[in-house]
């Protein structure tokens, strides 16, 4: 089945079985390896991407559900090689830990601040 997406500002078409998670299409077919497989149950957030401007967990969404959607991965935040301000903040504040889930944390943090631009430290910790 052919699915068309707008990935990081570029139109793409991929062939995927109807039951293929978006995560596997992003990583396997489109080489967006910044999006990670963590728990596979939509709990950890390592697979977080933005779909039409909203954070979603790519492991729990089928690729066909993203038909025609605008998808932004961690790679799409810095298309010219210059870090996004959120990536810079993670780097400067040592928010990287081992780095495996950092892309998902960056994508989720962007959503948190989009929803609450003046979030308090407590709201950020809860988010």
C-alpha positions as CSV (number, residue, x, y, z in Angstrom):
1,X,0.0,0.0,0.0
2,X,1.4,3.4,-0.9
3,X,1.3,6.1,1.7
4,X,2.2,9.7,1.0
5,X,3.6,12.0,3.7
6,X,5.2,15.4,3.9
7,X,8.3,14.5,5.9
8,X,10.4,17.4,7.3
9,X,9.0,19.6,4.5
10,X,9.5,17.2,1.7
11,X,6.9,15.0,0.0
12,X,7.6,11.3,0.2
13,X,5.8,8.1,-0.9
14,X,6.4,4.8,0.8
15,X,5.1,1.3,0.4
16,X,4.0,-0.3,3.7
17,X,1.6,-3.0,4.8
18,X,-1.5,-1.6,6.4
19,X,-0.4,-2.8,9.9
20,X,3.1,-1.2,9.8
21,X,3.7,1.3,12.5
22,X,4.8,4.8,11.5
23,X,8.0,4.3,13.5
24,X,9.1,1.4,11.3
25,X,8.4,3.4,8.1
26,X,10.3,6.4,9.5
27,X,13.3,4.4,10.6
28,X,13.4,1.6,8.0
29,X,12.1,3.1,4.8
30,X,13.0,6.8,5.3
31,X,16.2,6.5,7.4
32,X,15.0,8.9,10.1
33,X,17.0,7.1,12.7
34,X,16.7,9.9,15.3
35,X,13.2,8.5,16.1
36,X,13.9,5.6,18.4
37,X,12.2,2.4,19.3
38,X,12.0,2.3,23.1
39,X,9.2,0.4,24.8
40,X,6.9,-0.3,21.8
41,X,3.9,0.5,23.9
42,X,3.6,4.3,23.7
43,X,4.9,4.7,27.3
44,X,8.5,6.0,27.1
45,X,8.2,8.6,24.3
46,X,11.5,7.8,22.5
47,X,9.6,7.6,19.3
48,X,7.9,11.0,19.6
49,X,7.5,13.0,16.3
50,X,5.1,15.8,15.4
51,X,2.2,15.0,13.1
52,X,0.4,18.1,11.8
53,X,2.0,20.1,14.6
54,X,1.1,17.8,17.5
55,X,3.4,15.4,19.3
56,X,2.5,11.7,18.7
57,X,4.2,8.5,19.5
58,X,5.1,6.9,16.2
59,X,5.2,3.3,17.7
60,X,1.5,3.3,18.3
61,X,0.4,4.9,15.1
62,X,0.1,3.1,11.8
63,X,1.8,4.6,8.8
64,X,-1.5,4.6,6.8
65,X,-3.0,6.8,9.6
66,X,-0.5,9.4,8.6
67,X,-1.6,9.5,5.0
68,X,-1.1,13.1,3.7
69,X,0.1,14.4,7.1
70,X,2.9,16.8,7.8
71,X,5.5,14.9,9.9
72,X,8.4,16.5,11.6
73,X,11.2,14.3,13.1
74,X,14.2,15.4,15.2
75,X,16.1,15.6,11.9
76,X,13.6,18.2,10.6
77,X,14.3,20.6,13.5
78,X,17.8,21.4,12.1
79,X,17.6,21.0,8.3
80,X,20.5,23.4,7.7
81,X,22.7,21.8,10.4
82,X,22.2,24.5,13.0
83,X,20.6,23.2,16.2
84,X,17.0,24.2,17.1
85,X,16.9,26.3,20.3
86,X,15.4,23.4,22.2
87,X,18.3,21.2,21.1
88,X,20.7,23.9,22.2
89,X,19.0,24.2,25.6
90,X,19.2,20.4,26.1
91,X,22.9,20.5,25.3
92,X,23.7,23.6,27.4
93,X,21.8,22.2,30.4
94,X,23.1,18.7,30.2
95,X,19.7,17.2,29.5
96,X,21.1,14.5,27.2
97,X,21.7,11.6,29.7
98,X,22.8,8.7,27.5
99,X,21.2,10.3,24.5
100,X,19.0,7.5,23.3
101,X,15.7,9.0,24.2
102,X,16.8,12.6,23.9
103,X,15.2,13.1,20.4
104,X,11.8,12.1,21.8
105,X,12.3,14.3,24.8
106,X,13.1,17.3,22.6
107,X,10.0,16.7,20.5
108,X,7.8,16.3,23.6
109,X,9.3,19.4,25.2
110,X,8.5,21.5,22.1
111,X,4.9,20.4,22.4
112,X,4.8,21.2,26.1
113,X,6.0,24.7,25.5
114,X,3.7,25.1,22.5
115,X,0.8,24.3,24.8
116,X,2.1,26.3,27.8
117,X,4.5,28.9,26.5
118,X,4.9,30.3,30.1
119,X,5.1,27.0,31.8
120,X,6.4,27.0,35.4
121,X,9.2,24.8,36.5
122,X,6.6,22.6,38.2
123,X,4.5,22.3,35.0
124,X,7.6,21.4,33.1
125,X,8.6,18.7,35.6
126,X,5.0,17.3,35.4
127,X,5.0,17.4,31.6
